[in-house]
């Protein structure tokens, strides 16, 4: 379950979901999503074993060689998502308000 079908190198990884000891992880490089994988949570740092955690990972031989939780990027991503949600949830002005 831990094989990642991506070239060796450094990536940003975002944990999408964690269930039964497995994490669905999306991998990004240069701001573009390049792939995803289901990995054993034991391959992730303890702080990164939750949905929406942002990690810096190094892949080697289709396996996670190293992974570090990035609290600043996790918080920034969470705030950006909340801002988008808040903007989208605002009620547009009605004809009566115009």
Secondary structure, 3 states (H helix, E strand, C coil): CCCCCCCCEEEEEEEEEEECCEEEEEEEECCEEEEEEEEEHHHCCHHHCCCCCEEEEEEECCEEEEEEECHHHHHHHHHHHHHHHHHHHCCCCCCCCC
